[in-house]
């Protein structure tokens, strides 16, 4: 489509409005104050959609892969972030198999799913207010369309994370030779706390990881075989003997990219859950306040106070964010892990560095994922735009832990020098820290 043509643009807008109309559901996050489906999104894909509609952006089409490469470039999702999943566990399941795995790419606030031959590219963007927002990009040569399509996506993307929010998912399942999950076997949600041996069922995995076993790269002939366990194919450098890798932008499914993806999805979901909880609490508090005001003038002059119960809900939401930020429960590596691609380098190179050259994006990969275990997503719009009272609690709690005064065993994985490094990196690289963090320490 020519986005400069007013008639075509009108048709495009109409299609988008219709699509938006169809997403108005009655999910738990459509009620006030979240109003998910009714709220215009402002994630990176929404911005891309706007640029397309205004004719400010022309994407390049490539035979075989359509607009994939061009979209990834615009969304700053590196090709080396590619992970390949062959379980029939998602939207375009009929096209997914061990010979035609689905490729997933990600940047800091976008996720992209592509299957060879697929008519649509699946996208999700991270919106500071709404959490995950879902889109389909229709791969027509002449008339490509990008539409928000939450309704058909939330079916899975609001349940698999275990939290009732629009969410990102990574799963691990036992599959047969066609990629179909075997009934009667375990299904795992994967995040940075998942033990290595439970990860990547239904995924390809390339890169080195020593003696650590995982469930990737294998299919099973029967339920009995899957239940017996013991099949393991790891430390692969390439996948050319499994399927035609030339159809993909990269022949890899890098173990380090997968591990970062798993942390990132957990972090984004935790931020969204805390955001929704805080807004609901503040909404309830202000309704209670209004009710009081209409009953008595004296009370209306009283300082607005949250009830103890509401305060506790805010504290719990803050605590969950601090746990995810500081990698509480992260599974330990028992052997070093290394990329089969340039992912680790590309990822770390994007980090803001302090005067000693340190960044929250520096990877460790010997005993844990990151050298300085405080998530790089602390420096992201969805974190910075958390509701004020929640953000204040998060910063206060974070300071308690990394400031060194905390003796809660939950944070025992952080040594005194870890805490000091995180503190110093944040103070030099993170905007918007509370002024109290910068006051001289007693
Ligand atoms: C049948 C369930 C299901 C439906 C419906 C579904 N997805 Fe997913 N999606 C998944 C699963 C499961 C994953 C994780 C990869 C895997 O295990 O296949 C995933 C992963 C993704 C990812 C990669 C980021 C992430 O969350 O891991 C994107 C992007 C995505 N889906 C977009 C969409 C869009 C857009 C729609 C709607 C058009 C959609 N999905 C519908 C199940 C689903």
Boltz pocket constraint, residues with backbone or C-beta under 6 A from the ligand:
constraints:
  - pocket:
      binder: B
      contacts: [[A, 85], [A, 87], [A, 88], [A, 89], [A, 90], [A, 91], [A, 104], [A, 105], [A, 111], [A, 112], [A, 113], [A, 121], [A, 122], [A, 123], [A, 124], [A, 134], [A, 135], [A, 136], [A, 149], [A, 150], [A, 152], [A, 153], [A, 154], [A, 155], [A, 156], [A, 157], [A, 160], [A, 167], [A, 168], [A, 169], [A, 170], [A, 171], [A, 172], [A, 265]]
      max_distance: 6.0
